[in-house]
Amino acid sequence: MSTTVTVSPKYQIVIPQEVREAMKIKPGQRVMFMEWRGAYVLVPVLDPDEAFGIFKGHDLRIDREKEEYD
């Protein structure tokens, strides 16, 4: 999905309906802009009840290189 919006004179933007629906963003909900790989992404801020169990079923292990000390 690719959508273009216009920044208002007050630096405001309207999140397009298809984006709001896809991301399940509700009126009054907080969102965060995060830099990721040279671009900015819009991330909904979840309250603790909404976030509980969000990663259930995902493998969150991180492979780390072993550091060797001399």
Backbone hydrogen bonds, N-H to C=O, Kabsch-Sander energy under -0.5 kcal/mol:
donor,donor_aa,acceptor,acceptor_aa,energy
8,S,12,Q,-2.9
11,Y,8,S,-2.4
15,I,13,I,-0.5
19,V,16,P,-0.6
20,R,16,P,-2.6
21,E,17,Q,-2.8
22,A,18,E,-1.9
23,M,19,V,-2.5
24,K,20,R,-0.7
24,K,21,E,-0.5
25,I,20,R,-2.3
29,Q,26,K,-2.0
32,M,43,V,-2.8
34,M,32,M,-0.6
34,M,41,V,-2.5
36,W,39,A,-3.5
39,A,36,W,-1.4
41,V,34,M,-2.8
43,V,32,M,-3.1
43,V,41,V,-0.5
45,V,30,R,-2.8
46,L,44,P,-0.6
50,E,47,D,-0.6
51,A,47,D,-2.2
52,F,48,P,-1.5
54,I,51,A,-2.2
56,K,53,G,-1.7
58,H,55,F,-2.3
60,L,58,H,-0.9
64,R,62,I,-0.5
69,Y,67,E,-0.5
